């Protein structure tokens, strides 16, 4: 198997795990564990796993010139990324969150144009506007006129900030993953990220009642820490090492399908016309952004 094929498989598996995680994490929050406390568990657990895994690979020294890039990657890939995602998911629904996350390829392309100075064709610029229109529509009207619609709108917006943060992270880590082994890089990424999220979740940790927590909730927390954090971040780093950030971001298309099917199976969410219309706009924009068609015309 070539390194590219392995990277494609890793990105696919990570997206499937993420799709399931929307519902599982929602079952835990905020009833049993508050969002920020959940993040502390998630980041602390992944930090331990990455440092243990680093004992089995060749030691590498981080160049001083890369310290700032690693710090920024920790901010956007762990700190801001997780804080906004879990807080947003605690307010909104699994389907809403997964659909908003589909804007990631659009944001990655936009940031690539701004930061990496990549050329944007008119066809893709139009796709960016269509996709973002769908995201805004979902944020505002995703759950119709329900009494808690303002709370859901805020949750959708926070998930959108998470998508923006994760997109910037994908661009930042591309250079780092080509220089360092993903595990050596990730152990520092998560160690820095842990100190970033700890102040937010420290007080919420005291509110957890472990004695009354059902066993299935404990299993779901363990799944999020091991699979939805350690495995997915490792697989995504392996994927970014051999693929372009825009290519890795495209795999996020799988998440809404997995998240929707799983959420409906678990009866934790419902579909409505607003979600469907927003999904059509977002996927249309993503297709236009990612499509190689009309390249000659542009």
Secondary structure as GFF3:
##gff-version 3
##sequence-region A 1 298
A	DSSP	alpha_helix	3	28	.	.	.	ID=ss1
A	DSSP	alpha_helix	35	54	.	.	.	ID=ss2
A	DSSP	three_ten_helix	64	66	.	.	.	ID=ss3
A	DSSP	alpha_helix	67	74	.	.	.	ID=ss4
A	DSSP	pi_helix	75	79	.	.	.	ID=ss5
A	DSSP	alpha_helix	80	91	.	.	.	ID=ss6
A	DSSP	alpha_helix	94	101	.	.	.	ID=ss7
A	DSSP	alpha_helix	104	115	.	.	.	ID=ss8
A	DSSP	alpha_helix	122	141	.	.	.	ID=ss9
A	DSSP	alpha_helix	149	179	.	.	.	ID=ss10
A	DSSP	alpha_helix	182	205	.	.	.	ID=ss11
A	DSSP	three_ten_helix	210	212	.	.	.	ID=ss12
A	DSSP	alpha_helix	215	225	.	.	.	ID=ss13
A	DSSP	pi_helix	226	231	.	.	.	ID=ss14
A	DSSP	alpha_helix	232	242	.	.	.	ID=ss15
A	DSSP	alpha_helix	245	250	.	.	.	ID=ss16
A	DSSP	alpha_helix	253	265	.	.	.	ID=ss17
A	DSSP	alpha_helix	273	290	.	.	.	ID=ss18
###
